[in-house]
């Protein structure tokens, strides 16, 4: 069921629903995704319960290569930012996962009223990091949304879909910087 939700959530049709522009819209679209996947047939109210887990900071996990890679980049003196299409605040999850000490900025779509692939979130992060887009590497995982960084002049590395377990491939960034 979770795989069906994830697969559908990354389609252009789903992304076009503006789910990441506000907390309320995020809840509405994600509970509908859970419902369409059959959650309500399993148990009434399951879609709402699963949504609560979706936004619960304690339910998030980092890939095993995330902290070591961010730490190594930070030690090299590089400024690091996160640009995320999200309708809720990811910072509590980043705090719990130990990512926050390595981050210089976090730009979330609901804060600015615009989602990737629009240039604004990427350029906002560059402004906050005080870096030129042309001298910036943006690492992402969604070609539909993260490719928007190319229009700003950024270099872009798209990671492959995650394996069942193990590193995501983020460590390859170290050979590029």
Buried (B, 14 or more C-beta within 10 A) or exposed (E): EEEEBEEEBBEEEBBEBBBBBBBEBBBBBBBBBBBEBEBBEEEEEBBBEBBEEBBEBEEBEBBBBBBEBBBBBBEEEBBBBBBBBBBBBBBBBBEBBEBBEBBBBBBBBBEEEBBBBBBBBBBBBBEBBEBEBEEBBBBBBBEEBBBBBBEBBBBBBBBEEEEEEEBBBBBBBEEEE
